[in-house]
Amino acid sequence: MRPVSRSALRPYICPSCRYGAVSGRRRFASKPTQVPDIYDVVCVGGGPAGLGLLAALRSSPATSNLKVALIETQDLRKARAWNLESHQFSNRVSSLTPSTVSFLQRIGAWEHLDKDRAQKYQEMQVWDGETGSRISFDWSMETSPFEDLRTVATMTENANLVRALLSRISESGTENVSIFSNTTVSSIENGIDYPEGPDLSAWPILNVSPTGSAESQAPSRIAARLLVGADGINSPVRSFANISTDGWDYNRHGVVATLALSEPDKAPFPIGMRTAYQRFLPSLGGPIAFLPLPNNHATLVWSTTVENAAYLKSLSPKEFITMVNAAFRLSMPDLKYMIRMERPSSSSESQGYSHEDELTWRLQHTPQPSQIPPMVTGVQEGSVASFPLRFRHASSYISPRIALVGDAAHVIHPLAGQGLNLGFGDVASLSSTIEYAVNHGMDIGDILSLERYPAERYLVNAKIGGACDVLHKLYNVPGNGPVAWARSLGLDVIDRIPFVKGFLMKNAEG
Ligand SMILES: Cc1cc2nc3c(=O)[nH]c(=O)nc-3n(C[C@H](O)[C@H](O)[C@H](O)COP(=O)(O)OP(=O)(O)OC[C@H]3O[C@@H](n4cnc5c(N)ncnc54)[C@H](O)[C@@H]3O)c2cc1C
């Protein structure tokens, strides 16, 4: 991405003061009289958050008449045409909470999702690999056998979701909506007061350029009454608005993969129930999570040190599978040994003892807990990848004529699978804030119109991001010292006090 010019100070100039400020205003060096194309809402970023916002605005009678544009660097034609065989799954999968699903239903996007590729789960088994203490969240206990099982979350490939959102937007018609994909925002500047035209002096103006063959040609300059940054962790919109972020890198990577299983997950009762498993592995740098997918598959998110991630990615499929099975079954010292075993290229001849032999031998001497995931028998080719894990929180979600949503506003540790859910929470709130402003004849870009949005979202996001951060830190202290003791006490206490557990279950539902 090309560097985005920063406007160090982007003051909001109220109409009564603006004539006094004209001399200090930025002006374009070239073509100052050419008025840019004017839109009510311009969203930068066509990831799930940006497309979710567009779909929400298009689905409400109050906001469907707004003139909206979305600009995305990637080619969204590929996202529309995305198609995989039923036994293959993308490695980017998110667990969507019931409140995210109900938002997607409300805006008409859920019916466009390929449900055969999505998997609900009703139970979560979480345990500490160091102390063995365990907590289980079983929603089936809360419902009668005659009711539908209550869902903790629904596993959905991000690509399936993006395709569904695009399809929902297409269904809403072509009037007043422009999607400029294969197009990048190269810089953002303040507008000017056009002597013979509109006063755009307090409006952001985007300079855009194609990154490939575009479906629809974007104008080179676009003015936004409200500019929404749904443009991810390095948000150019956030930089333009001069909004700072707090945060740190965890120095951990999330290793993801699509796994094939030996047999369906056999939850004893009721039939059809599916379970997600997460085991904290403090000595290896974070938890390993196994989340169910349809057709006897699962998706893996293993948060671990950068070195361990590199090691896991270097293994052959057979060895990788063995390490995943080991991570849910062996003791910490055994695992630490196995993750330092010589790599396959040199190991087979020099030692003659493979990861598989090692696991088979060690399992004979390791008592197994009652609840562990089914054995993994395969890993989809090309699905093993890793992503750096980071924490970021913007100091503000709004500034005059600007709002940030999704990863542009906050990035959190994935151990609770909440990042995208928070993004959809933002989108639901911002779209209803815009709807309210339209219904009350307010200017949708005015800071007073926007204030409702951070009031609803900022603390919620800070609380969940902070809780994930604390959990990450707590579960990164290896050994059996006081922290491990406090940890196990924590999990055991939570598991035994129905009130506390009920509270946590409600929060996990979203
Ligand atoms: C390993 C891992 C597992 C996760 N698991 C879960 C989970 O189970 N549940 C969950 O809720 N969340 C999960 N998350 C988090 C989730 O993936 C992210 O929060 C989510 O994808 C962010 O979506 P977004 O639309 O905000 O941003 P992004 O998906 O980053 O989209 C930003 C878009 O902006 C575009 N863009 C950027 N700059 C420009 C520009 N200058 N011009 C035009 N376009 C631009 C980019 O091309 C991109 O498409 C996980 C994250 C990781 C790393």
The ligand as an ORCA input file, in Angstrom:
! r2SCAN-3c Opt
* xyz 0 1
  C      -5.618    -16.440     13.932
  C      -6.836    -15.581     14.070
  C      -8.041    -16.160     14.425
  C      -9.190    -15.364     14.583
  N     -10.359    -15.959     14.961
  C     -11.462    -15.191     15.164
  C     -12.709    -15.763     15.599
  O     -12.822    -16.976     15.796
  N     -13.769    -14.943     15.802
  C     -13.688    -13.590     15.599
  O     -14.692    -12.883     15.828
  N     -12.536    -13.009     15.175
  C     -11.424    -13.771     14.950
  N     -10.261    -13.190     14.527
  C     -10.238    -11.748     14.236
  C     -10.829    -11.420     12.856
  O     -10.221    -12.226     11.862
  C     -10.608     -9.937     12.528
  O     -11.057     -9.161     13.611
  C     -11.422     -9.531     11.285
  O     -11.042    -10.288     10.161
  C     -11.217     -8.046     10.970
  O     -12.093     -7.653      9.938
  P     -12.075     -6.148      9.397
  O     -13.067     -6.117      8.282
  O     -12.220     -5.186     10.514
  O     -10.593     -5.927      8.849
  P      -9.818     -6.650      7.643
  O     -10.355     -8.021      7.408
  O      -8.367     -6.471      7.934
  O     -10.220     -5.779      6.356
  C      -9.622     -4.540      6.065
  C      -9.737     -4.315      4.563
  O      -9.298     -2.985      4.250
  C      -8.617     -3.028      3.009
  N      -7.736     -1.848      2.922
  C      -6.715     -1.516      3.753
  N      -6.112     -0.379      3.328
  C      -6.789      0.019      2.215
  C      -6.641      1.131      1.320
  N      -5.683      2.046      1.476
  N      -7.493      1.243      0.275
  C      -8.490      0.329      0.088
  N      -8.673     -0.744      0.910
  C      -7.829     -0.901      1.955
  C      -7.839     -4.353      3.051
  O      -7.513     -4.807      1.749
  C      -8.835     -5.273      3.761
  O      -9.644     -6.008      2.865
  C      -9.110    -13.963     14.370
  C      -7.895    -13.379     14.008
  C      -6.753    -14.177     13.861
  C      -5.440    -13.535     13.490
*
